[in-house]
Amino acid sequence: MGLMRKGRIEKIAIVCCVLPVLLSLSRLTLAQDPQLLLTEIYERQGLGTSSFVLDLQVDFLDGQKTQTAHVRVYLHETKKQLVTFTQPERLTNQSYLVIDTNTWMYQQGLNRPLRISAQQKLFGEAGIAETVGIDYLHDYQVVKVEETATHYQMELVAVDKRTAYQKASLWVAKDRVVVEKIVLSALNGQPLKELLYHNYRSLNGHEIATMEIRNLLYEKAQRTVVNYLAIRGQALPENAFDPLMMGKFHLLVQE
């Protein structure tokens, strides 16, 4: 009986010793290969393999004033994206189309959509690029990784010189492997926006977080908070994601 108990204790001790070693090896691997880290984050979000419709609430906080908009993002499996407003009523006639590094804005009454920058504000301080989602795994290259006691800090540079934000600095929590902060910068290194992420949770099988956006160039007291309300998979026709079809998008997409 004593030998059996001793055997169980030894097994428990071995497991307790091995587990920290495995965790340390896992963290070491992530530090040595940052692509693995970005891949894990990308796959947990799970929005890059099919077509989805996202409903977001965007709150713009300016002192004691709060303005709210509800945004719908259509993500096609080819990475084409279209953004519309469902509230307030005065914005529902606007839509934005993103294809690679090209962005268009359409409003009812226009003869044709207008080419704009993906940095352009959608609502509050939320730009189009960060609202539809920035693909740090495929659109950026990791050029530097530093490790602290609590975080991996990664410096990224855009692969395409036409990308809205040419540089990005990511702070990834080591214990949970989640992004906690991102600073988006211009090519010359000028910080443009700070994105803070908190309240990570699962929504319909997708790992999402509340995103808080601050403009680092001016009005630092203002902030914009983006929350996911719903995510659903939906078949979306690719021909609807065409600048010349923006005025007919809702006729082509079955809600």
Long-range contacts (C-beta under 8 A, 24 or more apart in sequence): 27-174, 30-152, 30-177, 31-145, 31-147, 31-152, 34-142, 34-145, 34-152, 34-154, 35-137, 35-142, 37-152, 37-154, 37-172, 37-177, 38-136, 38-137, 38-142, 38-154, 39-137, 40-177, 41-137, 41-172, 41-177, 41-178, 41-179, 42-135, 42-136, 42-137, 44-206, 44-207, 45-206, 45-207, 45-208, 46-205, 46-206, 46-207, 47-75, 47-133, 47-206, 47-231, 48-79, 48-135, 49-77, 50-77, 50-233, 51-75, 51-76, 51-77, 51-233, 51-234, 51-235, 51-236, 52-231, 52-232, 52-233, 52-234, 53-230, 53-231, 53-232, 53-234, 53-236, 54-228, 54-230, 54-231, 55-86, 55-228, 55-229, 55-230, 55-231, 56-131, 56-226, 56-227, 56-228, 56-229, 57-226, 57-227, 57-229, 58-122, 58-123, 58-124, 58-126, 58-131, 58-224, 58-225, 58-226, 58-227, 59-124, 59-224, 59-225, 59-227, 60-123, 60-124, 60-125, 60-126, 60-222, 60-223, 60-224, 61-124, 61-222, 61-223, 61-224, 61-225, 62-219, 62-221, 62-222, 63-221, 67-123, 67-124, 69-123, 70-229, 71-122, 71-123, 71-131, 73-131, 73-132, 73-133, 74-236, 74-241, 74-253, 75-132, 75-133, 76-236, 76-238, 76-241, 77-236, 78-238, 78-241, 79-135, 80-238, 80-241, 81-132, 81-133, 81-241, 82-240, 82-241, 82-246, 82-249, 83-122, 83-128, 83-131, 83-132, 84-249, 85-123, 91-123, 95-246, 95-249, 96-122, 96-128, 97-241, 97-242, 97-243, 97-246, 98-128, 98-129, 98-132, 99-241, 99-243, 100-160, 101-160, 101-162, 101-163, 101-164, 103-128, 103-164, 104-243, 104-246, 106-243, 106-246, 106-247, 108-247, 112-243, 112-244, 113-243, 113-244, 113-246, 117-164, 118-164, 119-164, 119-165, 119-192, 123-224, 124-213, 124-222, 124-224, 125-193, 125-213, 125-214, 125-215, 125-219, 125-222, 125-223, 125-224, 126-213, 126-224, 126-226, 127-164, 127-193, 127-213, 128-164, 129-164, 129-165, 130-184, 130-193, 130-195, 130-211, 130-213, 131-226, 134-164, 134-165, 134-168, 134-184, 136-168, 136-170, 139-163, 140-168, 147-174, 150-174, 150-175, 151-180, 161-187, 165-192, 165-193, 176-200, 178-207, 178-209, 179-209, 183-216, 191-216, 192-216, 192-217, 203-228, 203-230, 203-231, 204-230, 204-231, 204-232, 206-231
